[in-house]
Amino acid sequence: MEDLEMQVTFIEQFIADNNLVELESFLNELNISDVEELIDELPEHAALFLEILNLKRAVNVFRILDFPTQERVFKKLSGAKTREILNELPPDDRTSFLGELKGDVVKRLIILLSPEERKEALSLLGYPEDSVGRLMTPDYITVKEHWTITRILDHIRRYGSASETIDVLYVIDSNGKLIDDIRIKDILLAAPETQVGELIDNRLISLNANDPQEEAVTIFRMNNRVALPVVDEQGIMLGIVTIDDILWVANEEYTEDMQRFGGTEALDEPYLDVSIWHLVKKRGGWLIVLFLGQLLTATVIGEFEDQLSQAVYLMILMPLIMSSGGNSGSQSSTLIIQAMAMGEVTISDWWRVMKREIVTGFLLGLILGTLGFIRVAGWELFTDYYGEYWALIGLVVSLSLVGVVMWGSLTGSMLPFLLKRLGADPASSSAPFVSTLVDVTGLIIYFTIATLILKGILL
C-alpha cells in the first residue's frame, strides 16, 4: 500500500509539472499489474497512461482492465491510439471487449481494424454471446503428421512469436481436421529425426465452438490444461482457448452465482459502477417474488387461525419449525449448485441425489426433532408451561421437524435440477427463494401434524 501511495505521489507530481517524458519512463518500468492499480487510483488519468505507454505495454494493461474501465478509457483515447490498440489486441480479448459494446459503437470500431483483423473479428462475433467461439483465438501453431522435429522447431522459430501460446502444438490433416495435440515438452525431448506421427497418443480433448463457456471451465478444471483446441461440427480446427480467458469466465460465473445465491439478479458491472436505479431494478424483482411467497405464509397461518387460538404453544414454536426447514433447504440447494458448477453432478444424477437427500434429511430431522422434544420437556420440567399434554406437544414438534427438514432438503436439492431441465440457471434457486418456499409448505406440514395428534385434546 505504501508503494502504491508513493507511486501515486510521483505521478501526480509529473503531471503537475507536465513532465510527460519522466512519466513515460516511470510507467514503462512498472509491472503491468501496478499500472492497472494506478488506473484504479487515478481514473481521470487512465487515458493519458495508455497514450504514453509503448504499444505492447498499453495493450497488456488494457487487457486486464474490467469492461467499464475499458469503455471509459476508450472514449478518451486519441483516434490513432484507439486504432493501434484495437488492431494489436489478441483476437479473443478484442472479441470480449467488442461483444460488451452497443451495436453502433461496434460498427465504428470495426472500421478501424485492418481488413484481415476485421474479417477475424466479425467471424468471432458471429458466435453466440456465451459460447466458446467468443473466447477462442486463431493465433496458434499447427503441424503435420509427417513433419520431423527439426522442421517443427524451424516452424516455431518462424511463426511462434505470433502464437498465443507455444506450450501445445496441434496436429491437423490436409483438410484442417484436428488429429491430436502435442506438448512442447515432448517435442524438445524427442530426437531430431522423429516424426510427429510417432508422438501422437490419441488422447485428444477439444471444445466445440458452440459449447457454453461454463462447460469449457469445467473441462479445463477436470483436465488441468493451459490451452484447448476449438473445432466445428466436422472436427475442423478453428482456434484455441487459453487458461487466462477461462479464469476470467470462471470469475464472472462465480460472481453471478454469489449474487443469485443472495436472492438478486446478477449485476453486469462492478457494484460501485452500478446506478442506484439499476440496483433497485436488479433486486426489486426478487424481493417482490419473495414478498408474494411470504403472503402465502400469512394465508396458511390464517387458515389455521382456530387451531392457533386454541393452542398458543403452536404459535410460539412456529419460528423453530420454519427456520429449520428453510436452513435445511438452503444447505441442500447450495451444495447441489456448487456440485453442478464443479461438474461433480449432472442432470442425470437427480435420482441418486434425491435418494441421498431423503435419507440425509430424515437423519438431520431426527436429530433436530430429538432436540425439539428435549426443549419442550426441559421447559415443562422447570416451568410447567405446557401442562399435562406436554409430551404430545413435544411429539408434534419432533415429527414436524423430521418432516419439514426432510422436505426442505428434498426441495432445495431438486430445484436446481428442475431449473437446469427448464434451461434456467440453477443458481436462481437461491437461499432466500428456497427458504420462502419451504416456509409455506413447512407450515402446512406443521399444522397438519398438530391437527392429527392434538385434535380432540387441545384443538
VEXMIKOL-295005 format. One record per residue: x, y, z of N, C-alpha, C in turn. Coordinates in steps of 0.05 Angstrom, whole numbers, plus 32768, in hexadecimal, padded with zeros to 4 digits. Each point is the difference from the previous one (the first is absolute). Example, Ala and Ser with C-alpha at 12.3 -4.5 7.8 and 13.67 -1.06 7.14 Angstrom:
BEGIN
81087F8E809C7FEE801880008012801880007FF980157FF28010801880017FF18016800E
//
This chain:
BEGIN
80117FE880007FEF80188000801180198000801680008010801280178001800D80047FE480077FEB7FF3800C80027FE57FEC800D7FED7FE77FF880017FEC800B7FEF7FFC801E80057FFF8008801A7FFD801C8007801780107FF680197FF580028017800E7FF6800080037FE27FF77FEB7FF27FFE80017FE37FEB80167FF77FEA8001800E7FEB80147FFA800C801C8004800F80048016800C801A8005801380087FEA80127FED7FF7801280067FEA7FF180087FE77FEC7FF07FF97FF180057FE77FF1801B80017FF4800680167FF2801A8003801380177FFD80197FFD800A801480147FFD800980037FE380047FE97FF2800780017FE47FEB800F7FEF7FE77FFA80067FEA800B7FF17FFE801E80068003800780197FFE801D8008801680107FF280187FF37FFD8017800E7FF37FFF7FFD7FE27FEB7FF17FF67FFE7FFA7FE380197FF27FF5800C7FF0801180187FF17FF97FF97FE47FF67FF780007FE77FF67FE77FF480167FEC7FFA8018800A7FFC80177FEF7FFA80067FEF80188002800C801880057FF180187FE97FEE80077FE780097FFA7FE97FF0800580007FE67FEF800880047FE780017FE97FEE80157FEC800A8018800A800780157FEF80097FF87FF1801A7FF2800F80127FF87FF480197FEC7FE97FFC7FEC80057FEF7FEB7FEC7FFB800B7FE87FF1801280047FEE800B7FEA7FF080127FED801180088009801880107FF080117FEF7FF080147FE7800680027FEE7FF380137FF67FE57FF57FF77FEE80127FF27FE97FF77FE580077FF57FF57FF07FEE7FE680057FF47FEB8002801680017FEF80137FEC800080168002801A80108018800B800380048019800E7FF280177FF1800380007FE67FF380157FF07FE27FFE80037FF67FE780007FE37FFC80037FF6800B801B80107FFD80157FF8800A801A8001801F80008013800B7FF18001801D7FFF7FE8800C7FF17FF67FF17FEC7FE880097FF27FE8800080127FFF7FEC80127FEA7FFF80148002801780138019800880078004801680137FFC801C7FF2800880017FE77FFF801A7FF27FF17FFC7FE57FE67FFA80027FF07FFA7FE87FFF80177FEC80038019800A7FFF80177FEE801880027FED80167FF18008801880017FEF80057FE67FF17FEC7FEE800080037FE67FF4800780027FE27FF280117FF2800580037FE3801C800B7FFB800980128011801B800B7FFD80157FEA80037FFC7FEE801380137FEA800580027FEF7FE77FEA7FF97FF480007FEE7FE8800C800F7FE87FFC801A7FFF800A80107FE9801F80008000800C80028018801D80038000800F7FE680047FF27FEB8008800D7FE5800180077FF77FE480157FEF7FFE80057FF57FE57FE97FED7FFA7FFC7FFB7FE67FE87FF27FF77FFC7FE5800D80157FF080027FFD7FE5800B7FF78001801D800C8012800F7FF88002801D7FE4800C80037FF980127FEE7FE5800C80017FEB7FEB7FFB80067FEE7FED7FED7FEB7FFA7FFE7FEC801780167FF9800D7FFF7FEE80167FF2800B80188003801B80047FF1800D80167FE280007FFA7FF980077FE77FE480017FF87FF27FE58003800F7FEB7FFB7FF47FE580017FF77FF8801C800D800A80157FF97FF7801B7FEE8014800E7FF780157FF37FED8012800C7FE47FF47FFE7FEE800780137FE57FF67FFE7FF280117FEA7FEA7FF57FF67FF3800C7FE97FF7801D80047FF3800780167FF9801D8004801780137FFD80187FF7800C801880117FFE800980017FE380007FE97FF2800880007FE47FEF80137FF07FE7800080047FED80117FF18006801D800580048007801A8006801C8007801A800A7FF380147FEE8001801A80087FF57FFF80047FE27FF27FED7FF27FFF80017FE37FF2801A7FF67FEE800A80107FF280197FF880128018800080167FFF8010801280178004801A7FFD7FF080057FE87FF480197FFD7FF07FFE800F7FE6801880077FF68001800C7FE57FF97FEB7FEB7FF880097FE97FF87FEE7FEB80177FED7FF88018800B7FFF80177FF07FF880067FEA80147FFE8007801A80067FEC80157FEA7FEB80017FE780087FFC7FEA7FEE7FFF80047FEB7FEA800880097FE880047FEE7FEA80177FED80068016800A800B80177FEF80067FF97FEA80147FF3800880167FFA7FEC80157FEC7FEC7FF57FEC80097FF27FEB7FEE7FF6800C7FEB7FEC801280087FF0800D7FEE7FED80147FEE800D800C8009801680157FF0800D7FF57FED80157FE7800480097FF47FEE80137FFE7FE47FF680067FEC80107FFB7FE47FF87FE37FFC7FF87FFA7FF07FEC7FE57FFD7FF67FEB7FF9801680077FEF80137FED7FF880157FF9801780128015801080077FFB801780127FF080167FF1800780037FE67FF180147FF07FE37FF87FFE7FFB7FE67FFB7FE47FF77FFE7FF18004801A800D7FFA80167FF48004801A7FF8801D8005801280127FF87FFB801D80037FE9800A7FEE80027FF97FE67FEC80087FED7FE57FF5800680007FE7800B7FE77FF380067FF0800D8016800D801180117FF2800E80157FF5801B7FF8800A800A7FE97FF8801A7FF77FE580007FF17FF480177FFD7FE780037FF180067FFE7FE27FEC7FF87FF180047FFA7FE4800C80177FEF7FF680198005800A80167FF0801D8006800680087FFC8019801D8005800880117FEA7FF37FF77FE88000800F7FEA7FF4800580057FE27FEB800A7FF3800380067FE3801680157FFB800180148011801480157FFC801C7FF5800680037FEF8014801A7FF5800680097FEB7FEC7FEE7FF07FF680077FEC7FEC800D800D7FE77FF780177FFA800B800F7FE8801E80068004800880038019801C8007800680137FE97FFD7FF57FE87FFE80117FE87FFE800B7FFD7FE380177FF37FFE800A7FF97FE57FED7FEC7FF480007FFD7FE57FEE7FED7FF380027FE3800C80187FF7800580047FE5800B7FF57FFE801C8006801480117FF67FFF801C7FE2800480007FF580107FEE7FE380047FFF7FF17FE67FF9800B7FF17FED7FF47FE77FF980007FEC801780168000800F80037FEF80177FED800780167FFE801A80057FEE800A80167FE37FFA7FFA7FF880047FE77FE47FFB7FF97FFA7FE2800180137FF07FFA7FFC7FE380027FFC7FF7801C8010800B80137FFE7FF8801C7FE6800B800C7FF980197FF87FE7800C800B7FE77FF27FF680037FEF7FEB7FEA7FF27FF57FF67FE9801280107FF880147FF97FEA80117FEE800A80177FEF7FEF800B7FEE800880168010800D80177FF38012800E800E8011801480107FF180157FF47FEB800B800D7FF18015800C7FE67FF680087FFF7FE7800B7FE77FF5801E80008000800C7FE97FFD801D7FFD8000800C80107FE87FF080027FEA800A800E7FE88008801C80067FF3800D80148007801C8007801A8002800F80097FEA800B80198000801080197FF97FEF7FFC7FF27FEA80177FF47FF2801080157FF180197FF97FFC801280107FF0800B7FEF7FE98003800C7FE8800A7FF07FEA801F80007FFE800C800B8015801E80018001800B7FE8800E80077FEB7FF1800B7FE8800B80127FF37FEA800E7FEB800880137FF37FED7FF67FE47FFA7FFE7FFA7FE67FF87FE57FF880187FF27FF280007FE6800180147FF07FF27FF37FE87FF2800F7FF37FEF7FF67FE87FF1800D7FE7800B7FF27FEA7FFC80097FE6800A801C7FF87FF6800680077FE780197FF77FF48018801280067FFB8016800E80168012800680137FF48014801980077FFE80147FF88014800380158015800D7FF98016800580128016801080197FF680137FFB7FEF801180167FF67FEE80147FF17FEE7FF67FEF7FEF80127FF17FED800F80137FF67FF380147FEE800C8013800E8018800F80197FFB8008800E8015800F800580187FEE80067FFB7FE7800480167FEC7FE5800F7FFD7FEB7FF27FFF7FE5800B7FFD7FF98012801880077FF780187FFB800F80198010801A800080197FFE7FF8801180187FFF7FF580157FED7FF47FF77FEB7FF680127FEB7FE5800C80087FEE7FF0800C7FE5800A80047FF88000801E80117FF780127FF97FFE801C7FF9801B800D800D80157FF87FFB801A800D7FE4800A7FFC7FF37FF77FEB7FE480097FFA7FEB7FEE800E80097FEB800D7FEE7FED800C7FF98008801D7FE77FFB80087FF88006801B80107FF0801480067FE77FFA80117FEF8011800E7FEB7FEE80187FF88009800D7FEA7FF280047FE880137FF18001801680027FE980127FF57FE77FF37FED80037FEE7FF37FEA7FF37FFF80057FE280077FEB7FF07FFE80027FE37FE97FED7FF77FF480077FE97FE87FF17FF880057FF37FE57FFA7FE67FFF80057FF07FE87FE680007FEF800180087FE77FE980017FEF80067FF17FE67FEB7FF77FF280057FF37FE67FFE80157FEA80017FF67FE7800080137FE97FE680107FFE7FEB7FF7800C7FE6800E7FFF7FFB801280188014800280127FFE801180177FF27FF280187FFB7FE67FFE7FF27FF2801580157FFA80167FF78005801980127FFB801780047FE2800580197FF8800380067FE4800580087FFC801D80128011800A80097FFD801C800F801A800880078002801980118016800980197FF4800D8016800F7FFF801A7FF6800A800C8016801280097FF98017800D80148012801C80067FF6800880198004801A80097FF880167FF0800E7FFA7FF6801880147FF0800F80067FE77FF07FEC7FF37FF480057FE87FF1801080057FE77FFC80187FF4800F80087FE8801D800480078005800D8016801C8007800880107FE780087FF37FEC800B800D7FE9800980047FEA7FEB7FF280047FE980027FEB7FEB801980057FEE80087FEA7FF3801780027FEE7FF980107FE88014800E7FF47FFA80127FE97FF37FF37FE980057FE67FFB7FF57FF37FE87FE47FF380067FF7800280197FE67FF580077FE9800F7FF17FEC7FF17FF77FEA800C7FF27FE9800580147FEF80137FF97FEA800780127FEE7FE880057FFB7FF17FEB7FEE7FE9800380097FEC801580197FFF8006800A7FEE80157FFA800A801C7FF9801A80037FFB800C801A7FE2800180077FEF7FFA7FEC7FE4800180057FF77FEA80137FF0800880147FF67FEC80147FE27FFD7FFF7FF3800F7FEE7FE27FFE7FFC7FF08005801A800B801180107FF1800880197FF7801D7FFE7FF580067FE97FF8801C7FF97FE78008801080028019800B7FE9800C800D7FFB801B7FF17FE880047FF77FFA80197FF17FE5800B80087FFC80197FF87FE7800E80057FF280057FE67FE5800280017FF180087FE87FFB801E80028002800D7FE97FFD801D80007FE5800A800B7FEB7FEF7FFF7FE6800780097FFA7FF7801D80147FF3800D7FFC7FF7801B7FFD801980137FF07FFD80157FFF80168014801B8004800E80068018800680198006800E80037FF2801B7FE97FFC800D80017FF3801A800B7FE37FFD7FF87FF37FEB800A7FE47FFB801F80017FFC800980147FF2801D80037FFB800F8003801B7FF5800F8013800C8003801A80037FE5800E7FEB7FF07FFF80007FE6800C80157FEE7FF3800280007FE680127FEF7FF1801D800880078006801A8001801B8009800880077FF6801C7FED8003801280047FF9801C80067FE280037FF17FF07FF180027FE3800380197FF57FF3800B800E7FEC80167FF57FF0801A800F80048000801480108019800E8007800F80097FE77FF3800F7FEF800C800A7FE78005801E8001801480097FF08005801D7FFE7FF3800A7FE67FFA7FEE7FED7FF280087FE77FF27FE87FF57FEA80057FF37FF17FEA7FF37FF880097FE480007FED7FED7FF880077FE47FE280027FFE7FF780117FED7FE480037FFA7FFA7FF77FE37FEC7FEF7FFD7FF97FF57FE67FE380057FF97FF97FFC7FE77FE480027FF87FF37FE580007FE87FFD7FF57FF27FE78000800E7FEA7FF0801080087FEC800F7FED7FF0801C7FF9800A8007800D8017801A7FFB800B801680117FF57FF980147FF0801380137FF5800980138015801A80048003800A801180157FFC801D7FFA7FF4800F80137FFA801C7FFC801180138010800A7FF6801780108012801280067FF1801A800A8010801380067FF5801B7FF4801280157FFB7FF580177FF98010801880157FFB8015800A8016800B80167FFE80147FF58004801C80107FF880137FF88000801C7FF9801B800B800E80157FF67FFA801B800A7FE480097FFB7FF57FF97FE87FE580067FF97FEC7FF0801180077FE780057FEF7FEF80107FFE800A801D8017800A800B7FFF800B801B7FEE801880027FFF80117FEB7FEE801780007FE37FF680007FFA7FEC7FEF7FE57FF57FFF7FF87FF4801B80127FF1800C7FFB7FF3801A7FFA80158015800F801680007FFC801580137FE5800E7FFD7FF980047FE67FE6800D7FFA7FE97FED800980027FE67FFA7FEC7FED80087FFD7FFF801E80178000800E7FFF7FFF801D7FF38018800B800680187FF57FF48018800A7FE280007FFC7FF77FF87FE87FE47FFE7FFA7FF17FED8013800D7FE980047FF37FEC80127FFE800A801C8014800E800A7FFF800A801B7FEA801580037FFC80107FEB7FEB801480017FE47FF37FFF7FFE7FEB7FF07FE67FF27FFF7FFB7FF0801A80157FF6800C7FFC7FF2801A7FF3801380148007801A7FFE7FF5801380137FE5800A7FF97FF47FF57FEB7FE580087FF87FFE80197FF0801380047FEE800080187FEE80097FF77FE57FF8800F7FEC800A7FFB7FE5801E80087FFE800F7FF37FEE801C80057FFE8005801C7FF58013800F800C8007801B7FF680127FFD7FE87FFD80127FED80107FFE7FE8801A8010800280028010801680178011800480097FFF801D8018800A800780088001801C7FEC800F80117FFD7FF980197FEB800B80118000801E80008018800C80048001801D80037FFB800F7FE580017FF27FEA7FFA800C7FE67FE37FFE7FF97FF07FF2800F7FE47FFC7FFA7FF08016800D7FED800C7FF17FF08016800A7FEC7FF580157FF6801280117FED7FF980157FE77FF47FF37FF6800C7FEA7FE87FF77FF380057FE47FF580177FFB7FF580077FE57FF580007FEB8016800B8008801880007FEE80177FE37FF980087FEF801580007FE47FFB80087FF37FED7FED800580037FE57FF47FEE7FED800A7FE38003801A7FFE8005800B7FE580027FF67FF180197FFC800F80167FF87FF480197FE27FFF80057FF280137FF37FE4800380057FF07FE87FF780067FF57FE97FF17FE97FF580007FE9801380177FF9800A80027FE980137FF28006801A80038019800A7FF3800780197FE17FFE7FFE7FF680087FE87FE37FFE7FFC7FF77FE2800080107FEF7FF27FF97FE4800080007FF4801C80158007801080027FF6801B7FEA800B80127FF980197FFB7FEA800C80107FE67FF27FFA7FFA7FFA7FE77FE87FF27FF980007FE4800C80187FF4800280027FE5800D7FF98002801D80098016800D7FFA8003801C7FE3800680057FF3800C7FEC7FE3800480027FF17FE58001800B7FEC7FF27FF47FE6800180047FF4801D80178007800C80047FF7801C7FEB800C80127FFA801A7FFC7FEB800C80107FE57FF37FFB7FFB7FF97FE77FE77FF27FF97FFD7FE6800E80167FF080017FFF7FE6800D7FFB8004801E800D8014800C7FFB8005801D7FE3800780057FF580107FED7FE4800880037FED7FE87FFF80077FED7FEF7FEF7FE87FFD80007FEF801A80158002800F80027FF080197FFC801280197FF280167FFC7FFC801480157FF27FF380197FEC7FEF7FFA7FF17FF4801780137FEF801180107FF07FF380137FEE800F801380118011800A80167FF480138011800E7FF3800D80187FE680087FFE7FF3800D80167FFB7FED80177FFD7FE67FF97FFB7FEC8015801A7FF6800D801680017FF180197FF6800B801680147FF9800480148012801380157FFA801D7FF57FFE80047FE8800A801B7FF47FFE80087FFC7FE37FED7FFB7FEF80067FFB7FE4800C801A7FF37FF580178008800B80197FF5801C8005800A80047FFB801A801A8005800C80167FEF7FF37FF97FE77FFA80147FED7FF5800280027FE17FF080107FF47FFF80027FE3801B80097FF4800D8015800A801A80087FF580157FEA80007FFF7FEF801580127FEA80027FFE7FED7FE87FE77FFA7FF87FFA7FEE7FEA8008800D7FE57FF880197FFC8005800E7FE7801E80047FFA800E80088015801D80057FFB800F7FE77FFB7FF97FEA800D800E7FE67FFC7FFC7FF67FE37FE780027FF67FFB7FF77FE5800E80127FEB7FFF801A8004800D80127FEE801E7FFD7FFF800C7FFC8018801D7FFC800180087FE67FF37FF17FEB800480067FE77FF37FFE80027FE17FEB800E7FF77FFD80047FE3801780107FF480088015800E801680117FF7801A7FF17FFE80057FEF801480187FEF800080017FEE7FE77FEA7FF27FFC7FFF7FED7FEA8003800E7FE57FF280177FFD8001800F7FE7801D80097FFA800D800B8014801C80097FFD80127FEA7FF87FFE7FE9800E80117FE97FFA7FFC7FF67FE47FE87FFE7FF77FFA7FF57FE5800980137FEA7FFB801A8004800880147FEC801F80007FFE800E7FFE8016801D7FFF800080097FE77FF27FF47FE9800580077FE77FF47FFC80017FE27FEA800D7FF77FFB80037FE3801580127FF380078016800E801480127FF5801C7FF27FFD80067FEE801280197FF2800080007FE87FED7FE97FFA7FF57FFE7FE97FEF7FFE7FE5800E7FFB8001801B7FFE7FE880107FE57FF27FFD7FEC80107FF97FE57FF77FFD7FF4800A7FE67FF37FEE7FF17FF280087FE77FE27FFB80047FF0800A7FED7FE37FFE80027FF77FE3800180107FEE7FF57FF97FE3800080037FF4801C800D800E801280047FF5801B7FEA800780147FEA800C7FF57FEB800A80127FF57FEA80137FFD7FE87FF67FF47FEA801080137FF98017801A7FFE7FFA80137FF980158001801680157FFE80197FF78000801780137FE77FFF80117FE97FFA7FF37FE78000800F80017FEB8017800A7FE87FFA80017FEB80148013800880178017800C7FF98013800880147FF4801680127FF180137FF47FF58016800F7FE97FF880127FF07FEC7FF77FEA7FF68010800C7FF4801A80147FEF7FFC800C7FF38018800E80148011801080127FF4800E8015800F7FEC8012800F7FEB80097FF17FEC8011800D7FF27FF280177FFA7FE67FFD7FF37FF1801680127FFF8019801A7FFA7FFC80127FFE80168004801C800E800380157FEF8003801B800C7FE68007800E7FE97FFA7FF57FE78006800D7FFD7FF1801A800A7FE780007FFE7FF080198011800D80168018800A7FF88011800D80147FF28019800B7FF680117FEE7FF2801980097FE67FFA800F7FF27FEB7FF67FE87FF8800E80057FF8801D80157FF1800480077FF8801B800780188011800F80137FF580068018800F7FE7801080057FED80017FED7FE7800E80047FF07FF480177FFF7FE580017FF17FF38016800D8006801B801B7FFF8000800F800680197FFA801D80097FFE80127FED7FFA801C80077FE58002800D7FEB7FF37FF47FE58001800C80007FF3801C800D7FE8800280017FF28019800F801080168016800C7FF8800F801080137FF18018800A7FF2800D7FED7FF0801880077FEA7FF880147FF47FE97FFA7FEA7FF68011800A7FF9801C80197FF58001800B7FF78019800480178013800880187FF68006801680117FEA801580027FED80007FEE7FEC801580007FE37FF680017FFB7FE77FF97FE57FF57FFE7FF080107FEB800E80087FEB7FF480127FEC7FEC7FF27FEE80057FE77FF87FEF7FF37FEC7FEA7FEF800D80017FFC80197FEB7FF1800D80027FE27FFD7FE97FF3800580007FE3800080057FF37FE57FFC800F7FEA80047FF57FE5801A80087FF4801480068011801A80087FF5800D7FEB7FEE7FFC7FE78006800C7FEB7FF07FF57FFF7FE47FE580057FFD7FF480017FE6800A80187FF080038017800E800B80187FF3801D7FFB7FF6800F7FF38012801C7FF97FF880007FED7FE97FED7FEE7FFE7FFF7FED7FEA7FF9800F7FE67FEE801380027FF980117FE88019800E7FF6800E800C80128019800F7FF880147FED7FF380047FE9800C80147FEC7FF67FF97FF67FE47FE77FF77FFD7FF77FF67FE6800080167FEB7FF880188008800080167FED801C80077FF6801380008013801C80057FF8800B7FEB7FED7FF97FE7800680097FEB7FEE7FF480047FE47FE680067FFF7FF380047FE6800A80187FF180028017800F800880197FF3801D80007FF780127FF58010801C7FFF7FF980047FEE7FE87FF27FE9800080027FED7FE97FF5800D7FE77FE9800E80037FF4800D7FE9801280177FF6800C800F8012801280167FF980187FF67FF1800C7FEA800980177FF47FF27FF97FF77FE47FE87FF37FFE7FF77FF67FE67FFB80177FED7FF28015800A7FF980177FEE8019800F7FF88012800580138018800F7FF980127FF27FED80017FE5800180117FF07FEE7FF47FFD7FE57FE57FFF7FFE7FF37FFA7FE67FFB80197FEF7FFE8017800D7FFB80197FF2801680067FEB801A7FFE8007801480057FEB7FFD7FED7FE87FF97FE780057FFC7FED7FE97FE980097FEF7FEA8009800D7FE880087FF1800780197FEF800E8013800C800780187FF180137FFA7FE980137FEE800480127FF77FEB7FF17FF37FE97FED7FEF80077FEF7FF37FEC7FF080147FEF7FF78016800D7FF180147FF2801180147FF1801A7FFD8002801380117FF280078019800F7FF98002801A80078017801080197FFB8010800B8015800C80187FFD80107FF97FF4801B800D7FE980077FFA7FF3801A800580138018801280137FFC8006801380167FE8801180077FEC80017FEE7FE8801080067FF07FF4801880057FE780067FF37FF48018800F800880188000801B80058010800B80157FF67FF9801C8011800580147FF97FF9801B7FE6800E80097FFC801A7FFB7FE7800D80087FE87FF47FF380027FF97FE67FEA7FF47FF17FF87FE5800C80147FEF80047FFB7FE6800B7FF48002801C800B801380107FF78003801B7FE3800980017FF880127FEE7FE480097FFF7FEE7FEA7FF880087FF17FEC7FEF7FE97FF67FFC7FEB801680167FFA800F7FFE7FEC80157FF0800B80188001801A80057FF0800C80157FE27FFA7FFC7FF780047FE87FE37FFC7FFA7FF87FE38004800F7FEF7FF27FF97FE3800280067FF4801B8015800B800E80067FF6801A7FEA800680147FF380177FFE7FEA800680127FE97FED7FFC7FFB7FF97FE77FEA7FED7FFB80067FE5800D801A7FF77FFE80087FE7800D7FFC8002801E80098017800B7FFF8004801D7FE37FFF800B7FEE80107FF37FE5800280097FF07FE67FFB80077FF27FEB7FF37FE77FFA80067FEB8015801A7FFE800780087FED80167FF38008801A8000801A80067FF4800A80197FE37FF980027FF280037FEA7FE37FFA7FFF7FFB7FE3800480107FEF7FF37FFC7FE3800280057FF6801D8014800B800D80087FF6801B7FEF800D80167FFA801A7FFD7FF4800E80167FE280047FFD7FF57FF77FEA7FE380037FFB7FF07FF180167FED800E800C7FF07FF48015800D8002801B801980098001800E8003801A8004801D80068011800E7FEF8004801C80047FF380107FE97FF97FF47FEA7FF4800D7FE97FE37FF87FFC
//
